[in-house]
Amino acid sequence: MLEPAVVSPPALAVARPQRGEYAPYYERYISLVPGEDILNTLDQQRRQTMMLLSGRDEADGDFRYAPGKWTAKELLGHLCDSERIFAYRALRISRADATPLAGFEQDDYVINGPFANRSLADLVEEFIAVRRATISLLRNLDEAAWMRRGTANKNEVSVRGLAYIIAGHELHHRQILEEKYFSASQS
């Protein structure tokens, strides 16, 4: 017996968030995101990051470009943790949950994340899984959900603002990986 085809809902055109839909701090990330097709951007980033990190060895994963800086594995773990938190915020806000959401201390997450004990390949797989889950969540939102606003870390934010923050945050850190980790570790 053939399995029924899975039909994805038609993609909505999600415009870029406007200032006021996110804390001013996040402009540094949102400004990095090209275009207005956030779902495609998120999927392309998944592929680009996977290509950047695939085939790297454990020495690359354990590399830190300066004393006190995160290793490449810690940076990737930070990306996964942060994306989960931003996506969780998007889920809560998209479902009209008006409960203010707490912030998080990224350095504590990295210190307490066992990233050094994991292989770089395992962390790449985790990033892929987290990104696919984020895309699945966002792809299935209706127009009203994308526009909903809530409070996270004492700042108002929209769901579409969170989607662009996720993309910009990843792009920011991928640029750091390209410029400071892998170019320096190969010289």
VENLIN-V411781 format. One record per helix or strand. SS is the DSSP state (helix for helix, strand for strand). FROM is the first residue (numbers start at 1). TO is the last residue. If there is no record, write none. Layout:
SS|FROM|TO + SS|FROM|TO
This chain:
helix|24|30 + helix|38|53 + helix|58|62 + helix|72|94 + strand|101|101 + helix|106|112 + helix|115|117 + helix|120|139 + helix|143|147 + strand|149|152 + strand|155|158 + helix|159|185
